[in-house]
Amino acid sequence: KTAADEVRSLAALQPAAFICDMSVFLLGFLARATTGRVSRAIVRDPSGEETRAEMRRALSLALIVGLTLSGILFTSAPLLLSKM
């Protein structure tokens, strides 16, 4: 392989890396939003019932958003990558 081939190989990875980076950046709100809610639930309810309910809500939201984003990326990845 020549140096030009290696550069092209690295350049081919950039669009996919960009899409993954933006997905992680956009979903970072889940960690920040749910951490505060769960910690407040721990303080309010020492028995843990409210904490479990808050955790269920947070995990359900994460599952729904994650599956939706995965479906969008899976179905539209060829189109997104061809536009870059």
C-alpha positions in Angstrom: 0.0 0.0 0.0 1.1 3.5 -0.7 0.7 6.5 1.6 -2.1 7.8 -0.6 -4.0 4.5 -0.1 -3.7 4.8 3.6 -4.9 8.4 3.6 -7.9 7.4 1.5 -8.7 4.5 4.0 -8.6 6.9 6.9 -10.7 9.5 5.1 -13.3 6.8 4.4 -13.8 6.3 8.2 -14.5 10.0 8.9 -18.2 10.1 7.9 -19.1 7.1 10.0 -17.1 8.4 12.9 -18.8 11.8 12.6 -22.3 10.2 12.7 -21.4 8.2 15.8 -19.8 11.2 17.5 -22.9 13.3 16.9 -25.2 10.5 18.1 -23.3 10.3 21.4 -23.2 14.1 21.8 -27.0 14.3 21.2 -27.7 11.6 23.7 -25.5 13.0 26.4 -28.5 14.9 27.7 -29.9 11.6 29.0 -27.1 11.2 31.5 -27.3 14.8 32.7 -31.0 14.8 33.0 -31.6 11.5 34.7 -28.7 11.8 37.2 -30.4 14.8 38.8 -33.8 13.2 38.9 -32.6 9.9 40.4 -30.5 11.6 43.0 -33.4 13.8 44.1 -35.6 10.7 44.3 -33.0 9.0 46.5 -33.0 12.0 48.9 -36.9 12.2 49.0 -37.6 8.6 49.5 -35.2 6.5 51.6 -37.2 3.4 51.1 -36.2 3.3 47.5 -39.6 3.0 45.8 -39.5 6.4 44.2 -35.9 5.8 43.1 -36.8 2.5 41.4 -39.7 4.3 39.6 -37.4 7.1 38.5 -34.8 4.5 37.2 -37.5 2.7 35.3 -38.6 6.0 33.6 -35.0 6.9 32.8 -34.2 3.4 31.4 -37.4 3.3 29.4 -36.6 6.7 27.8 -33.1 5.6 27.0 -34.3 2.4 25.4 -36.9 4.2 23.3 -34.5 6.9 22.2 -31.7 4.4 21.6 -33.8 2.1 19.5 -35.3 5.0 17.5 -31.9 6.4 16.8 -30.5 3.0 15.9 -33.4 2.4 13.5 -32.9 5.8 11.8 -29.1 5.2 11.5 -29.6 1.7 10.2 -32.1 2.7 7.5 -30.6 6.0 6.5 -26.9 5.3 6.8 -26.3 4.6 3.1 -28.0 7.9 2.2 -26.2 9.9 4.9 -22.8 8.5 3.9 -23.4 9.1 0.2 -24.2 12.8 0.9 -20.9 13.3 2.8 
